[in-house]
Amino acid sequence: MYHTHLNDEVQLPAGLYGPLIVLEPGTPFDPSHDCVVMLSRGGPGPIDGPMLLNGSTAPPTLHWQIGQRYRLRLINIVAFDGGTFSLQGTEGQLQWRAIAKDGADLPPEQAVMQESRLLILPGEIYDFEYQPIVAGLLHLEVSNGILKTKVTQQIQVQ
């Protein structure tokens, strides 16, 4: 990711940040299966204002297909607080497979299925893989327990 290091308290909430996706030579980027989700905060100060996903309090619904694999690149650019990311289905908490941390692929013994719930601190990046097996509405929720705030990315699986 890139972000400001000058006047952070004004420039971060104003949107001076973004993802950097580095791929192996010849590897195409597929935005329909590679979902970048940046957690940030809007407002006049670093802890004021709402939590945002990709710059929005209500990001547009993602549309996924049963049986397809999706990569979730979860990035926390909030200056001073973490966010707990979780993927929820109609039956509750789902499982995803960890595949990378801070842009580096995990070794096979760490790239395992696990509960889809993780606190991501400022500046951290985690990549997970998820493959839906039933149709329905999923929710990628990000919450901050200290400030009692939450933002949700809806995912429609068909």
Buried (B, 14 or more C-beta within 10 A) or exposed (E): BEBBEEEBBEBBBEEBBEBEEEEEEEEEEEEEEBBBBBBBBBEEEBBEBBBBBBEEEEBEEBEBEEEEEBBBBBBBBBBEBBBBBBBBBEEEEBBBBBBBEEEEEBEEEEBEEEEBBBBBEBEBBBBBBBEBEEEEEBBBBBBBEEEEBBBBBBBEBE
